[in-house]
Amino acid sequence: MTNVAIRRPNSDDIDELYLFFRIVITNTYKDEGLSQLVDDIENEINSKKQYLKNDFDSNGENRYFLLAIDTNNDKIIGTIEIGPASTLINSCTSSVLKDLYEIGTVFILPEYQRKGIGSLLLNAMYLTLLSRGITEYCLDSGYKKAQSIWTKKFGKPSYVLKDYWGESNNHMIWKKSLHDIPIIFGL
């Protein structure tokens, strides 16, 4: 069984996080049949690096990351972050969600997926939002595997952008309230 600690990142984590982003994003694109989109992969990796920099530069005010650590080997196995709703979300919803925090960068190393670590990170982030007096948030995904997970967890998306990423490749956006979601810890 995996023993998991949840904590904030520190400067000693940067190199490992950069490698983590590369592994998870590259694997996700491969699983989605999009390995050929090398520029898109690099852009997404760089955007996550920038989000992490924003977290450090603002001491968690503008972006706020949490890490899941396998305590057996002190390895980063998952991430989650909150920040302002993305340009994509705002442009596709006529800025209806512009005042909400977006939960994003919910990444788990492939060999640790489907073990409850993402749910653990999500629940930890819910507590962070509640501690800040925030009860509504949004999240989005263009990845089919993630969309399936989010749909099981949150129900039908609030917005479906048909064929946004090409034929049969939709983008989905959920708007959620913490009043409607139980916070359950357990692996």
N, C-alpha and C positions, 0 to 999 in steps of 0.2 A: 504494500500500500504506500502511496505517496503522502508524505507529510509536507504540508504547504504552509508557508508563512506569507502574509500579505504585508507589504511595506512600500514606503515611498522610495523613489530612485535617489541615488546620490551620484556625485561626480565619478566615483569609482566604477559605476555601472555603465558608463557611456559606451565604451568599446564593445562590451558584451551586448548591450542593447542594439547597437548598430548592426552587429552580426545577427542578432535575434530577428530584427526587422527584415534583413535580407533573406534569411532562411524561411521565415513564415510567409512573406509576400511572394517570394519566388515559388514556393510550394503551392500557395493558393492559386497563383496564375497557372501553374502546371495542372492542378486539379480541375481548373475551369477550362482547360484546353486553350489557354492564352499565352503559352510560353514564348511565342514569337513576338509578343508586344514588349520588347526589351526597353524601349523608351518609357512606356507606361509603368513598367516595373520600377525603373530607376526613379521616375517622378514620384511614385508612391513612397518608395523608401526615403527619398529626400524630404517629402512632406512630413513623414513621421519623425525624422531627425529634427526638422524645424519645430514641430510640436513639442518635442522633448526640450529643445533649446528654449522655447517660449515658457515652458514650465520652470526651468531653472532660472531664467532671467526674471521671471515675475514671482518667484518663490511660491508657485502654485496658484497664483491669482488668475492668470489668463488661461493657462492649461494646467491640468492636475492629473498626473499619472499615478497609478498604483501598479505594483509588480507582484506576481506570484512567484515564489521561490521554492524550489524543491529543497527542503532542509537536509535531505540525505546527501546531497552533493553541492549545495549552495549555488544552484544553477537557476537562472531566470527562465521560467517556463511559460509565463503569461504576462500580458499587459492589458490595461484598460485606461482610458483617459476621458476627461470631460473638458469641454471648451465651448466657445461660441458656435452656434449652428453654422455649418459650412456654407460657402458660396453656392454650392450645388443645391443644398436644401433650400436656401433662400430663393434662388432663381426659379426652382421648380414648384415652389409653393406660394409664389407672389409675396414672399417675405412674411407669411403668416406665422412662421415659427422663429422669426429672427430674435425674439427675446428669450428663447429657451436655450438651455444648455444642451449640447449634443454629447451623447455617450459614443465614444469611438475607440479605435485602435484596440478592439477586443481580439487579441491575437493569442493563440496557444500553440506551442511547439507541436508539430504533427504527432509525435509519439506520445504526447500527453492529452491529446484531444479525446473527447467523449468520455471524460472521467469526472466531470463536474467542476473543473477548475474555472471555466468561463462563468458558470453560475456563481461560484464562490466570489470571483472578482466583481461580478455584477452586484451581488448583495453588499459587498464591502463599499462599492461606489454609491449604492442607494443610501447607505448610512452617511457617507460624505455629503451627498446632496441634502439629506434631511438636516444634517448639522449646520448647513448653510441656509436653512429655511427654504429650500427649493423642493417643490413637490411635482413639477412637471418637467419633462425632458423629451428629447427626440433622438432617434437613431436611424441610420439608413444603411442600405447595402445594395451593391450591384452584383454580388457574388451569389450564385445559385445555392451553394451549400449553406452559406450563412443565412440566406433568405429562408431556407427550409427550417433552420434552427430557430430563427427569430419568429417565424410564423407559428411554430409549435409553442414557443414560449409566450408570445404576445398576441397571437391571433392575427386577423387580417390586418394588413398595413393600412395606414391612413391615406396614403397616396401610392399609386402604382403608375409609374411612367413607362408605358408600353414601348417596347423596342428601343429604349433609350440608348442601349449599348450595341444596337444592331438587332436584326430579326430574332425574335424570341428571347432577347436578353433585356429584361426589364430592370428598372431601378425601383426600389421600394423604400418608403419612409414611414416610420411609425412615430406617432405622438402618444406619449403615455403619461399617466399620473401615478405617483407612488401610493395614492390612496387606494388604488385598484390592484396593487401588487403586494403579495406577502413577501416578507424577507425571511428566507429559510437558509440556515447554514447547515451543511452536511455534504460529505463526499460519498 
